[in-house]
Amino acid sequence: MSGTRKITVAEKDQMLHALETHQINTLVELRRIEKEFAVLGSPDVAAPMTAAWSYYVNSNSLLTELRGLTKNYPFSSECVEEAKRRVYSDPESNRSWNFCWLVLAKVRSDQLVPYYARYQASQPAMWGGRNPTVDESTQLTKAFVAEWHYALDHMLRHWSRPPTR
């Protein structure tokens, strides 16, 4: 399926079933289905697609994919959790059905990467139980920021424009 033709009713039903049973739970596959449904233009796919994106984020699949892109400096779970909290408390969060995009966009717009990179780099656990020097913490912060921004940009590139209403 290329996204340029309308899918059949049977294909739509199969995709809906796959979403509802969480058989599809990667960003690439969810985006593929989202694009197929956009061509279809059927209102009955909105709720299942919204639920699938929420499941993707809340089941830690988003964090897992981010960490797959940040093998040297694993992406901060605290950063993702804070972004989720901010999306939930943001009155503008209803501007999109796509919870994943909202969370990723919130990480970027609220500049959560530098904050959580500094926090994580300053933790004694990162330094064998000792407090790092300012230079050590600064150097590690820069490494976290570079890798985490790469991952964030990589994930956000899946949307050529924001999925907003």
N, CA and C atoms as an extended XYZ file, in Angstrom:
495
Properties=species:S:1:pos:R:3:atomname:S:1:resname:S:1:resid:I:1 pbc="F F F"
N         0.847       -1.187        0.000 N   MET     1
C         0.000        0.000        0.000 CA  MET     1
C         0.883        1.237        0.000 C   MET     1
N         0.626        2.132       -0.901 N   SER     2
C         1.528        3.256       -1.080 CA  SER     2
C         1.043        4.544       -0.445 C   SER     2
N        -0.188        4.651       -0.049 N   GLY     3
C        -0.682        5.903        0.500 CA  GLY     3
C        -1.258        6.810       -0.581 C   GLY     3
N        -1.122        6.421       -1.847 N   THR     4
C        -1.644        7.237       -2.928 CA  THR     4
C        -2.956        6.687       -3.460 C   THR     4
N        -3.322        5.507       -3.057 N   ARG     5
C        -4.597        4.929       -3.475 CA  ARG     5
C        -5.447        4.707       -2.230 C   ARG     5
N        -6.740        4.646       -2.454 N   LYS     6
C        -7.627        4.362       -1.327 CA  LYS     6
C        -7.551        2.883       -0.991 C   LYS     6
N        -7.538        2.611        0.300 N   ILE     7
C        -7.503        1.221        0.745 CA  ILE     7
C        -8.909        0.637        0.689 C   ILE     7
N        -8.964       -0.661        0.624 N   THR     8
C       -10.265       -1.327        0.587 CA  THR     8
C       -10.846       -1.386        2.004 C   THR     8
N       -12.124       -1.702        2.080 N   VAL     9
C       -12.780       -1.855        3.376 CA  VAL     9
C       -12.110       -2.977        4.166 C   VAL     9
N       -11.777       -4.052        3.497 N   ALA    10
C       -11.112       -5.173        4.173 CA  ALA    10
C        -9.744       -4.758        4.711 C   ALA    10
N        -9.001       -3.989        3.924 N   GLU    11
C        -7.691       -3.502        4.382 CA  GLU    11
C        -7.848       -2.557        5.574 C   GLU    11
N        -8.853       -1.690        5.496 N   LYS    12
C        -9.122       -0.768        6.612 CA  LYS    12
C        -9.458       -1.556        7.868 C   LYS    12
N       -10.326       -2.529        7.739 N   ASP    13
C       -10.706       -3.346        8.897 CA  ASP    13
C        -9.508       -4.090        9.471 C   ASP    13
N        -8.653       -4.593        8.607 N   GLN    14
C        -7.448       -5.296        9.055 CA  GLN    14
C        -6.520       -4.339        9.810 C   GLN    14
N        -6.356       -3.136        9.295 N   MET    15
C        -5.513       -2.138        9.973 CA  MET    15
C        -6.109       -1.733       11.318 C   MET    15
N        -7.424       -1.538       11.357 N   LEU    16
C        -8.085       -1.180       12.616 CA  LEU    16
C        -7.887       -2.272       13.660 C   LEU    16
N        -8.046       -3.527       13.223 N   HIS    17
C        -7.840       -4.654       14.137 CA  HIS    17
C        -6.390       -4.670       14.644 C   HIS    17
N        -5.448       -4.451       13.753 N   ALA    18
C        -4.028       -4.437       14.143 CA  ALA    18
C        -3.746       -3.311       15.140 C   ALA    18
N        -4.370       -2.157       14.938 N   LEU    19
C        -4.200       -1.044       15.882 CA  LEU    19
C        -4.809       -1.380       17.232 C   LEU    19
N        -6.021       -1.882       17.209 N   GLU    20
C        -6.750       -2.145       18.456 CA  GLU    20
C        -6.120       -3.268       19.279 C   GLU    20
N        -5.434       -4.173       18.630 N   THR    21
C        -4.788       -5.278       19.348 CA  THR    21
C        -3.290       -5.022       19.547 C   THR    21
N        -2.850       -3.829       19.226 N   HIS    22
C        -1.467       -3.375       19.428 CA  HIS    22
C        -0.442       -4.227       18.697 C   HIS    22
N        -0.851       -4.789       17.561 N   GLN    23
C         0.085       -5.543       16.727 CA  GLN    23
C         1.053       -4.597       16.031 C   GLN    23
N         0.620       -3.361       15.865 N   ILE    24
C         1.449       -2.343       15.231 CA  ILE    24
C         1.787       -1.324       16.298 C   ILE    24
N         3.084       -1.235       16.600 N   ASN    25
C         3.474       -0.363       17.697 CA  ASN    25
C         4.877        0.207       17.482 C   ASN    25
N         5.139        0.640       16.229 N   THR    26
C         6.371        1.387       15.941 CA  THR    26
C         5.965        2.676       15.261 C   THR    26
N         6.798        3.665       15.384 N   LEU    27
C         6.485        4.964       14.785 CA  LEU    27
C         6.312        4.851       13.274 C   LEU    27
N         7.196        4.141       12.611 N   VAL    28
C         7.127        4.022       11.149 CA  VAL    28
C         5.818        3.360       10.715 C   VAL    28
N         5.443        2.284       11.365 N   GLU    29
C         4.213        1.590       10.990 CA  GLU    29
C         2.963        2.397       11.345 C   GLU    29
N         2.971        3.065       12.485 N   LEU    30
C         1.822        3.907       12.836 CA  LEU    30
C         1.681        5.060       11.856 C   LEU    30
N         2.798        5.649       11.455 N   ARG    31
C         2.743        6.734       10.456 CA  ARG    31
C         2.226        6.205        9.117 C   ARG    31
N         2.647        5.002        8.743 N   ARG    32
C         2.182        4.425        7.472 CA  ARG    32
C         0.665        4.296        7.488 C   ARG    32
N         0.132        3.771        8.568 N   ILE    33
C        -1.314        3.601        8.672 CA  ILE    33
C        -2.004        4.958        8.740 C   ILE    33
N        -1.432        5.883        9.485 N   GLU    34
C        -2.015        7.222        9.580 CA  GLU    34
C        -2.131        7.857        8.194 C   GLU    34
N        -1.105        7.687        7.370 N   LYS    35
C        -1.133        8.233        6.002 CA  LYS    35
C        -2.198        7.532        5.157 C   LYS    35
N        -2.305        6.213        5.300 N   GLU    36
C        -3.330        5.468        4.567 CA  GLU    36
C        -4.726        5.958        4.956 C   GLU    36
N        -4.932        6.151        6.254 N   PHE    37
C        -6.236        6.610        6.732 CA  PHE    37
C        -6.526        8.043        6.271 C   PHE    37
N        -5.500        8.865        6.142 N   ALA    38
C        -5.696       10.242        5.674 CA  ALA    38
C        -6.236       10.245        4.244 C   ALA    38
N        -5.717        9.342        3.413 N   VAL    39
C        -6.203        9.221        2.034 CA  VAL    39
C        -7.652        8.745        2.042 C   VAL    39
N        -7.958        7.847        2.955 N   LEU    40
C        -9.303        7.293        3.059 CA  LEU    40
C       -10.320        8.363        3.460 C   LEU    40
N        -9.933        9.221        4.409 N   GLY    41
C       -10.821       10.302        4.835 CA  GLY    41
C       -12.058        9.833        5.571 C   GLY    41
N       -11.993        8.711        6.245 N   SER    42
C       -13.132        8.144        6.951 CA  SER    42
C       -13.086        8.536        8.427 C   SER    42
N       -14.154        9.129        8.968 N   PRO    43
C       -14.119        9.590       10.362 CA  PRO    43
C       -14.033        8.466       11.404 C   PRO    43
N       -14.392        7.254       11.026 N   ASP    44
C       -14.386        6.158       12.001 CA  ASP    44
C       -12.985        5.648       12.341 C   ASP    44
N       -11.955        6.187       11.700 N   VAL    45
C       -10.596        5.746       12.000 CA  VAL    45
C        -9.896        6.669       13.004 C   VAL    45
N       -10.487        7.814       13.279 N   ALA    46
C        -9.828        8.802       14.150 CA  ALA    46
C        -9.616        8.281       15.570 C   ALA    46
N       -10.649        7.741       16.182 N   ALA    47
C       -10.518        7.270       17.568 CA  ALA    47
C        -9.522        6.114       17.695 C   ALA    47
N        -9.576        5.104       16.832 N   PRO    48
C        -8.581        4.036       16.936 CA  PRO    48
C        -7.142        4.525       16.697 C   PRO    48
N        -6.977        5.481       15.788 N   MET    49
C        -5.639        6.013       15.522 CA  MET    49
C        -5.144        6.799       16.735 C   MET    49
N        -6.014        7.603       17.321 N   THR    50
C        -5.662        8.358       18.529 CA  THR    50
C        -5.282        7.407       19.659 C   THR    50
N        -6.057        6.359       19.834 N   ALA    51
C        -5.781        5.373       20.884 CA  ALA    51
C        -4.456        4.661       20.622 C   ALA    51
N        -4.166        4.361       19.367 N   ALA    52
C        -2.914        3.678       19.033 CA  ALA    52
C        -1.708        4.558       19.346 C   ALA    52
N        -1.806        5.860       19.026 N   TRP    53
C        -0.698        6.766       19.355 CA  TRP    53
C        -0.522        6.879       20.867 C   TRP    53
N        -1.617        6.951       21.597 N   SER    54
C        -1.521        7.021       23.061 CA  SER    54
C        -0.880        5.758       23.623 C   SER    54
N        -1.289        4.611       23.114 N   TYR    55
C        -0.710        3.351       23.566 CA  TYR    55
C         0.790        3.310       23.262 C   TYR    55
N         1.157        3.767       22.084 N   TYR    56
C         2.564        3.792       21.671 CA  TYR    56
C         3.406        4.577       22.674 C   TYR    56
N         2.914        5.725       23.083 N   VAL    57
C         3.661        6.559       24.029 CA  VAL    57
C         3.609        5.962       25.432 C   VAL    57
N         2.428        5.611       25.895 N   ASN    58
C         2.255        5.168       27.280 CA  ASN    58
C         2.775        3.760       27.558 C   ASN    58
N         2.979        2.962       26.527 N   SER    59
C         3.546        1.619       26.713 CA  SER    59
C         5.077        1.653       26.663 C   SER    59
N         5.631        2.835       26.612 N   ASN    60
C         7.081        3.070       26.550 CA  ASN    60
C         7.703        2.694       25.216 C   ASN    60
N         6.903        2.475       24.189 N   SER    61
C         7.468        2.200       22.872 CA  SER    61
C         8.180        3.424       22.308 C   SER    61
N         7.641        4.618       22.579 N   LEU    62
C         8.325        5.836       22.145 CA  LEU    62
C         9.701        5.916       22.807 C   LEU    62
N         9.747        5.725       24.114 N   LEU    63
C        11.028        5.764       24.827 CA  LEU    63
C        11.974        4.692       24.293 C   LEU    63
N        11.471        3.507       24.037 N   THR    64
C        12.299        2.425       23.513 CA  THR    64
C        12.894        2.804       22.166 C   THR    64
N        12.080        3.398       21.293 N   GLU    65
C        12.607        3.805       19.980 CA  GLU    65
C        13.609        4.942       20.120 C   GLU    65
N        13.342        5.892       21.020 N   LEU    66
C        14.309        6.970       21.261 CA  LEU    66
C        15.629        6.386       21.770 C   LEU    66
N        15.537        5.431       22.664 N   ARG    67
C        16.757        4.815       23.202 CA  ARG    67
C        17.475        3.969       22.155 C   ARG    67
N        16.742        3.450       21.198 N   GLY    68
C        17.383        2.737       20.092 CA  GLY    68
C        18.239        3.658       19.243 C   GLY    68
N        17.897        4.936       19.255 N   LEU    69
C        18.658        5.943       18.504 CA  LEU    69
C        19.746        6.592       19.350 C   LEU    69
N        19.754        6.302       20.643 N   THR    70
C        20.705        6.945       21.558 CA  THR    70
C        21.457        5.869       22.354 C   THR    70
N        22.135        5.019       21.654 N   LYS    71
C        22.798        3.886       22.302 CA  LYS    71
C        23.946        4.307       23.221 C   LYS    71
N        24.657        5.371       22.875 N   ASN    72
C        25.774        5.823       23.717 CA  ASN    72
C        25.297        6.529       24.982 C   ASN    72
N        24.212        7.287       24.854 N   TYR    73
C        23.684        8.074       25.965 CA  TYR    73
C        22.160        7.911       25.958 C   TYR    73
N        21.657        6.827       26.565 N   PRO    74
C        20.226        6.508       26.488 CA  PRO    74
C        19.321        7.692       26.848 C   PRO    74
N        18.325        7.889       26.014 N   PHE    75
C        17.392        9.002       26.191 CA  PHE    75
C        16.741        8.928       27.571 C   PHE    75
N        16.519       10.068       28.159 N   SER    76
C        15.999       10.174       29.518 CA  SER    76
C        14.509        9.852       29.604 C   SER    76
N        14.183        8.863       30.422 N   SER    77
C        12.770        8.558       30.661 CA  SER    77
C        12.094        9.717       31.392 C   SER    77
N        12.835       10.401       32.250 N   GLU    78
C        12.281       11.556       32.967 CA  GLU    78
C        11.885       12.665       31.994 C   GLU    78
N        12.670       12.848       30.948 N   CYS    79
C        12.367       13.859       29.930 CA  CYS    79
C        11.049       13.532       29.229 C   CYS    79
N        10.875       12.273       28.843 N   VAL    80
C         9.632       11.858       28.177 CA  VAL    80
C         8.450       12.003       29.132 C   VAL    80
N         8.623       11.575       30.378 N   GLU    81
C         7.527       11.684       31.361 CA  GLU    81
C         7.142       13.141       31.608 C   GLU    81
N         8.113       14.015       31.687 N   GLU    82
C         7.816       15.441       31.884 CA  GLU    82
C         7.079       16.005       30.673 C   GLU    82
N         7.486       15.622       29.486 N   ALA    83
C         6.793       16.082       28.278 CA  ALA    83
C         5.350       15.601       28.280 C   ALA    83
N         5.123       14.344       28.679 N   LYS    84
C         3.755       13.822       28.761 CA  LYS    84
C         2.928       14.642       29.758 C   LYS    84
N         3.502       14.912       30.928 N   ARG    85
C         2.781       15.723       31.931 CA  ARG    85
C         2.426       17.095       31.370 C   ARG    85
N         3.365       17.686       30.663 N   ARG    86
C         3.125       19.022       30.095 CA  ARG    86
C         2.060       18.993       29.005 C   ARG    86
N         2.053       17.949       28.201 N   VAL    87
C         1.009       17.818       27.172 CA  VAL    87
C        -0.351       17.682       27.845 C   VAL    87
N        -0.441       16.821       28.868 N   TYR    88
C        -1.712       16.626       29.569 CA  TYR    88
C        -2.226       17.923       30.191 C   TYR    88
N        -1.323       18.766       30.665 N   SER    89
C        -1.754       19.994       31.333 CA  SER    89
C        -1.870       21.184       30.375 C   SER    89
N        -1.527       20.998       29.125 N   ASP    90
C        -1.567       22.072       28.137 CA  ASP    90
C        -2.955       22.158       27.500 C   ASP    90
N        -3.639       23.295       27.668 N   PRO    91
C        -4.967       23.414       27.059 CA  PRO    91
C        -4.938       23.349       25.529 C   PRO    91
N        -3.787       23.544       24.933 N   GLU    92
C        -3.647       23.466       23.472 CA  GLU    92
C        -3.406       22.035       22.983 C   GLU    92
N        -3.320       21.084       23.919 N   SER    93
C        -2.982       19.714       23.511 CA  SER    93
C        -4.067       19.062       22.670 C   SER    93
N        -5.247       19.626       22.663 N   ASN    94
C        -6.306       19.055       21.823 CA  ASN    94
C        -6.163       19.470       20.363 C   ASN    94
N        -5.084       20.171       20.049 N   ARG    95
C        -4.870       20.603       18.665 CA  ARG    95
C        -4.436       19.458       17.760 C   ARG    95
N        -4.110       18.308       18.365 N   SER    96
C        -3.706       17.146       17.568 CA  SER    96
C        -4.231       15.867       18.192 C   SER    96
N        -4.532       14.897       17.345 N   TRP    97
C        -4.948       13.563       17.771 CA  TRP    97
C        -3.720       12.695       18.051 C   TRP    97
N        -2.540       13.216       17.723 N   ASN    98
C        -1.332       12.407       17.738 CA  ASN    98
C        -0.505       12.702       18.991 C   ASN    98
N        -0.692       11.881       20.028 N   PHE    99
C        -0.015       12.072       21.310 CA  PHE    99
C         1.503       11.980       21.166 C   PHE    99
N         1.977       11.121       20.301 N   CYS   100
C         3.413       10.996       20.079 CA  CYS   100
C         3.989       12.311       19.573 C   CYS   100
N         3.383       12.870       18.546 N   TRP   101
C         3.870       14.129       18.001 CA  TRP   101
C         3.794       15.231       19.056 C   TRP   101
N         2.700       15.269       19.819 N   LEU   102
C         2.572       16.281       20.863 CA  LEU   102
C         3.701       16.170       21.891 C   LEU   102
N         4.027       14.953       22.295 N   VAL   103
C         5.096       14.745       23.281 CA  VAL   103
C         6.445       15.158       22.694 C   VAL   103
N         6.750       14.708       21.498 N   LEU   104
C         8.020       15.076       20.870 CA  LEU   104
C         8.117       16.583       20.652 C   LEU   104
N         7.029       17.188       20.199 N   ALA   105
C         7.018       18.638       19.986 CA  ALA   105
C         7.197       19.388       21.306 C   ALA   105
N         6.625       18.864       22.391 N   LYS   106
C         6.760       19.491       23.711 CA  LYS   106
C         8.205       19.390       24.201 C   LYS   106
N         8.855       18.268       23.974 N   VAL   107
C        10.268       18.140       24.344 CA  VAL   107
C        11.066       19.239       23.656 C   VAL   107
N        10.778       19.451       22.377 N   ARG   108
C        11.510       20.475       21.613 CA  ARG   108
C        11.123       21.887       22.052 C   ARG   108
N         9.836       22.189       22.068 N   SER   109
C         9.408       23.569       22.330 CA  SER   109
C         9.749       24.043       23.739 C   SER   109
N         9.702       23.135       24.697 N   ASP   110
C        10.009       23.503       26.085 CA  ASP   110
C        11.480       23.275       26.434 C   ASP   110
N        12.273       22.936       25.432 N   GLN   111
C        13.715       22.740       25.602 CA  GLN   111
C        14.039       21.805       26.774 C   GLN   111
N        13.367       20.663       26.789 N   LEU   112
C        13.567       19.706       27.867 CA  LEU   112
C        14.883       18.935       27.730 C   LEU   112
N        15.400       18.793       26.527 N   VAL   113
C        16.639       18.040       26.345 CA  VAL   113
C        17.797       18.660       27.130 C   VAL   113
N        18.097       19.952       26.973 N   PRO   114
C        19.228       20.500       27.739 CA  PRO   114
C        19.028       20.396       29.257 C   PRO   114
N        17.819       20.608       29.706 N   TYR   115
C        17.550       20.528       31.142 CA  TYR   115
C        17.839       19.126       31.677 C   TYR   115
N        17.264       18.113       31.037 N   TYR   116
C        17.446       16.751       31.526 CA  TYR   116
C        18.854       16.228       31.262 C   TYR   116
N        19.513       16.720       30.228 N   ALA   117
C        20.908       16.352       29.990 CA  ALA   117
C        21.795       16.881       31.124 C   ALA   117
N        21.590       18.132       31.512 N   ARG   118
C        22.358       18.701       32.638 CA  ARG   118
C        22.079       17.928       33.917 C   ARG   118
N        20.807       17.642       34.151 N   TYR   119
C        20.425       16.907       35.350 CA  TYR   119
C        21.107       15.543       35.386 C   TYR   119
N        20.990       14.791       34.295 N   GLN   120
C        21.545       13.436       34.270 CA  GLN   120
C        23.065       13.454       34.363 C   GLN   120
N        23.696       14.401       33.666 N   ALA   121
C        25.161       14.471       33.665 CA  ALA   121
C        25.722       14.831       35.033 C   ALA   121
N        24.936       15.456       35.877 N   SER   122
C        25.424       15.869       37.203 CA  SER   122
C        25.198       14.815       38.280 C   SER   122
N        24.522       13.736       37.948 N   GLN   123
C        24.220       12.699       38.935 CA  GLN   123
C        25.468       11.886       39.290 C   GLN   123
N        25.751       11.726       40.574 N   PRO   124
C        26.904       10.911       40.985 CA  PRO   124
C        26.868        9.491       40.400 C   PRO   124
N        25.676        8.943       40.178 N   ALA   125
C        25.570        7.595       39.600 CA  ALA   125
C        26.229        7.521       38.225 C   ALA   125
N        26.267        8.631       37.523 N   MET   126
C        26.913        8.665       36.207 CA  MET   126
C        28.432        8.637       36.337 C   MET   126
N        28.932        8.873       37.535 N   TRP   127
C        30.373        9.026       37.775 CA  TRP   127
C        30.884        8.052       38.839 C   TRP   127
N        30.292        6.889       38.898 N   GLY   128
C        30.754        5.878       39.836 CA  GLY   128
C        30.532        6.261       41.288 C   GLY   128
N        29.523        7.068       41.547 N   GLY   129
C        29.177        7.436       42.915 CA  GLY   129
C        29.820        8.722       43.410 C   GLY   129
N        30.653        9.331       42.614 N   ARG   130
C        31.282       10.596       43.045 CA  ARG   130
C        30.635       11.780       42.331 C   ARG   130
N        30.800       12.938       42.889 N   ASN   131
C        30.291       14.153       42.246 CA  ASN   131
C        31.242       14.555       41.124 C   ASN   131
N        30.715       14.828       39.938 N   PRO   132
C        31.586       15.217       38.827 CA  PRO   132
C        32.084       16.658       38.996 C   PRO   132
N        33.181       16.938       38.336 N   THR   133
C        33.641       18.324       38.285 CA  THR   133
C        32.713       19.087       37.336 C   THR   133
N        32.784       20.389       37.359 N   VAL   134
C        31.974       21.213       36.453 CA  VAL   134
C        32.327       20.881       35.009 C   VAL   134
N        33.611       20.740       34.719 N   ASP   135
C        34.034       20.417       33.351 CA  ASP   135
C        33.523       19.047       32.904 C   ASP   135
N        33.610       18.068       33.786 N   GLU   136
C        33.107       16.730       33.450 CA  GLU   136
C        31.609       16.770       33.174 C   GLU   136
N        30.888       17.423       34.045 N   SER   137
C        29.438       17.520       33.883 CA  SER   137
C        29.080       18.259       32.594 C   SER   137
N        29.798       19.325       32.301 N   THR   138
C        29.546       20.100       31.081 CA  THR   138
C        29.815       19.260       29.841 C   THR   138
N        30.918       18.518       29.846 N   GLN   139
C        31.260       17.680       28.698 CA  GLN   139
C        30.213       16.585       28.481 C   GLN   139
N        29.784       15.928       29.556 N   LEU   140
C        28.771       14.882       29.426 CA  LEU   140
C        27.424       15.468       29.007 C   LEU   140
N        27.091       16.632       29.538 N   THR   141
C        25.855       17.306       29.127 CA  THR   141
C        25.843       17.527       27.622 C   THR   141
N        26.941       18.005       27.086 N   LYS   142
C        27.032       18.250       25.636 CA  LYS   142
C        26.841       16.957       24.842 C   LYS   142
N        27.395       15.862       25.334 N   ALA   143
C        27.238       14.579       24.647 CA  ALA   143
C        25.782       14.118       24.677 C   ALA   143
N        25.145       14.237       25.842 N   PHE   144
C        23.726       13.895       25.942 CA  PHE   144
C        22.902       14.750       24.977 C   PHE   144
N        23.114       16.052       25.016 N   VAL   145
C        22.329       16.976       24.187 CA  VAL   145
C        22.474       16.625       22.709 C   VAL   145
N        23.692       16.390       22.259 N   ALA   146
C        23.913       16.081       20.837 CA  ALA   146
C        23.164       14.814       20.427 C   ALA   146
N        23.305       13.755       21.210 N   GLU   147
C        22.679       12.487       20.832 CA  GLU   147
C        21.161       12.560       20.978 C   GLU   147
N        20.679       13.183       22.034 N   TRP   148
C        19.232       13.274       22.254 CA  TRP   148
C        18.566       14.170       21.216 C   TRP   148
N        19.220       15.278       20.849 N   HIS   149
C        18.643       16.124       19.796 CA  HIS   149
C        18.596       15.380       18.468 C   HIS   149
N        19.637       14.604       18.187 N   TYR   150
C        19.632       13.793       16.965 CA  TYR   150
C        18.408       12.879       16.957 C   TYR   150
N        18.176       12.184       18.058 N   ALA   151
C        17.049       11.250       18.142 CA  ALA   151
C        15.714       11.976       18.001 C   ALA   151
N        15.585       13.096       18.679 N   LEU   152
C        14.360       13.887       18.603 CA  LEU   152
C        14.106       14.350       17.165 C   LEU   152
N        15.128       14.891       16.529 N   ASP   153
C        14.992       15.333       15.134 CA  ASP   153
C        14.654       14.165       14.211 C   ASP   153
N        15.288       13.028       14.454 N   HIS   154
C        15.035       11.830       13.641 CA  HIS   154
C        13.561       11.411       13.749 C   HIS   154
N        13.032       11.435       14.953 N   MET   155
C        11.629       11.033       15.149 CA  MET   155
C        10.678       12.060       14.533 C   MET   155
N        10.951       13.338       14.741 N   LEU   156
C        10.052       14.383       14.238 CA  LEU   156
C        10.075       14.505       12.711 C   LEU   156
N        11.099       14.007       12.072 N   ARG   157
C        11.173       14.115       10.603 CA  ARG   157
C        10.097       13.277        9.909 C   ARG   157
N         9.447       12.408       10.671 N   HIS   158
C         8.389       11.577       10.097 CA  HIS   158
C         7.132       12.379        9.763 C   HIS   158
N         7.076       13.624       10.202 N   TRP   159
C         5.938       14.494        9.899 CA  TRP   159
C         6.452       15.690        9.101 C   TRP   159
N         6.015       15.788        7.850 N   SER   160
C         6.433       16.929        7.030 CA  SER   160
C         5.708       18.200        7.476 C   SER   160
N         4.573       18.001        8.135 N   ARG   161
C         3.864       19.125        8.749 CA  ARG   161
C         3.180       18.605       10.007 C   ARG   161
N         2.946       19.487       10.961 N   PRO   162
C         2.336       19.030       12.232 CA  PRO   162
C         0.969       18.397       12.011 C   PRO   162
N         0.702       17.280       12.690 N   PRO   163
C        -0.611       16.629       12.566 CA  PRO   163
C        -1.630       17.341       13.459 C   PRO   163
N        -2.066       18.492       12.996 N   THR   164
C        -2.995       19.289       13.789 CA  THR   164
C        -4.364       19.347       13.134 C   THR   164
N        -5.330       19.667       13.962 N   ARG   165
C        -6.732       19.752       13.478 CA  ARG   165
C        -6.985       21.063       12.799 C   ARG   165
